[in-house]
């Protein structure tokens, strides 16, 4: 009988890419969704409220991707939604799974490379220490919220995902507008490292983690070859056949985006996918140019 999978966060760009791949491989997929009636294909939940244990019993695999988008100006209210949607939802799901009569063999949850904070040229692996800013503390607590499942002997994997390249959402579609108009360029000095990953490699990494029994705890999900912001923006402009001569100074980024600019756009995170490499994951896209060409020109 095909394995049963429960998936949250299905409306985001990653969920949209993941669901068809799960069904194509024969899994029986049930979605964990907000504001809908439960039936054979979906379970209704409110992330801030405890889940009925019986509603999540009997699944072989659980993939938890839900959370408020971090894109936008970080007002106090926005930061509270970002934090609560991740911490409360993850903790409530992990606790329900830990008490279920039939527990899954693996829980895979999203996290982010924001865990490491702004680290300059330091090479960051899964055992590197956390940063100290808002995103770093959020990711640390987000991963900690899965402890009930790990303590219940459910193999638990926290995917520290980098900058996802996808036209369905995230940062890339927002970047395309100025670059296609010929007014794009590096952000700040451009020396900060951007650890990117093609959305298909995030999906591939999830399938790899499902099958690799040795993979648990934090797992960096980034391409093996990160680039500086200057190289990223130059490559994007070349793929679009546009100039990249209009840099955005750091002060302008802060003026436009506030705190988000320092922690997302100007922060430097040179992350290595050590566990994926050592466990033999075959990356589909290791080179930025080829990844962007496949997305934008195919």
Secondary structure as GFF3:
##gff-version 3
##sequence-region A 1 298
A	DSSP	beta_strand	4	8	.	.	.	ID=ss1
A	DSSP	alpha_helix	13	24	.	.	.	ID=ss2
A	DSSP	beta_strand	28	33	.	.	.	ID=ss3
A	DSSP	beta_strand	42	44	.	.	.	ID=ss4
A	DSSP	three_ten_helix	53	56	.	.	.	ID=ss5
A	DSSP	beta_strand	61	64	.	.	.	ID=ss6
A	DSSP	alpha_helix	76	99	.	.	.	ID=ss7
A	DSSP	beta_strand	106	112	.	.	.	ID=ss8
A	DSSP	three_ten_helix	113	116	.	.	.	ID=ss9
A	DSSP	beta_strand	123	124	.	.	.	ID=ss10
A	DSSP	alpha_helix	134	144	.	.	.	ID=ss11
A	DSSP	alpha_helix	147	151	.	.	.	ID=ss12
A	DSSP	beta_strand	155	161	.	.	.	ID=ss13
A	DSSP	beta_strand	163	165	.	.	.	ID=ss14
A	DSSP	alpha_helix	171	180	.	.	.	ID=ss15
A	DSSP	beta_strand	193	194	.	.	.	ID=ss16
A	DSSP	beta_strand	196	198	.	.	.	ID=ss17
A	DSSP	alpha_helix	199	211	.	.	.	ID=ss18
A	DSSP	beta_strand	217	221	.	.	.	ID=ss19
A	DSSP	beta_strand	227	228	.	.	.	ID=ss20
A	DSSP	alpha_helix	229	239	.	.	.	ID=ss21
A	DSSP	alpha_helix	250	257	.	.	.	ID=ss22
A	DSSP	alpha_helix	259	260	.	.	.	ID=ss23
A	DSSP	pi_helix	261	265	.	.	.	ID=ss24
A	DSSP	beta_strand	270	271	.	.	.	ID=ss25
A	DSSP	alpha_helix	274	278	.	.	.	ID=ss26
A	DSSP	alpha_helix	288	296	.	.	.	ID=ss27
###
